């Protein structure tokens, strides 16, 4: 295991409460943190960029670079940094959490929710992610109640529910930004990783003053698609070969070879291990057309002989009210 992998593993153990010695940051990361604390964000970014040119896989340096980019209001670049970290270090919950913060700032509460659920899938005891997820659900509820009032302005029951959501947004528990991502009031808390992270920042979501979020990529079909993928993974894990194959459409074509050969190989590979675990992590949905969606996710697979995480893209078609996989790619 190289130094960066050890660091990533150590961070995860530290978060789960393991008794470990203090985790030593690279000197360049410490220098960048000092520059950032002095208000020199551009200097901190330059120091991290020079270090990452020779150590591009240092998880802690990359994470701190994302924090600096947020300080510089370069949000899209920060999102890319944290997204890349979720790909390379899917066991770390903090990048997912900070992605949620940035998505919430953009008003994309569906993506924020998905990122937080991915954080909790990797670390179920992550209290900050649980709190942030509650804030995101409050924001989604507030947006839904606002839309309901636009359609029925005299609905007193909805007005009362919206007032409760407003009280949640204005209640105790606010935080002030102090050295991590610069998050204005009205967004979830961000987190830092590393040997000596700055304190977390921000306040609870204030949904009443927030415009309604954009429609999710897959609209009302999101829950059905996610449920289908989870059922597909469950059938695979149970080695229910017929059930697993039933999730593939009749016109599904593998990346190479014939459908008949692919199906024979899948029957053998699903049935062979003595045990299998399959999880769908951080699904990201986008609509192709009225009857097709694309989902990018992390496939977390383990058996008695293999332990692997891979990026997977599947396309699904809605036929007769059920979603079926028509295309599948591993990256």
Secondary structure, 3 states (H helix, E strand, C coil): CCHHHHHHHHHHHHHCCCCCCCCCCCHHHHHHHHHHHCCCHHHHHHHHHHHHCCCCCCHHHHHHHHHHHHHCCCHHHHHHHHHHHHHHCCCCHHHHHHHHHHHHHCCCHHHHHHHHHHHHHHCCCCHHHHHHHHHHHHHHHHHHHHHHHHHCCCCHHHHHHHHHHHHHHHCCCCCCCCCCCCCCCCCCCECCCCCCCCCCECCCCCHHHCCCCCCCCCHHHHHHHHHHHHHHHHHHHCCCHHHHHCCECCCCCCCCCCHHHHHHHHHHHHHHCCCEEEEEEEEEEEEEECCEEEEEEEEEEEECCCEEEEEEEEEEEEECCEEEEEEEEEC
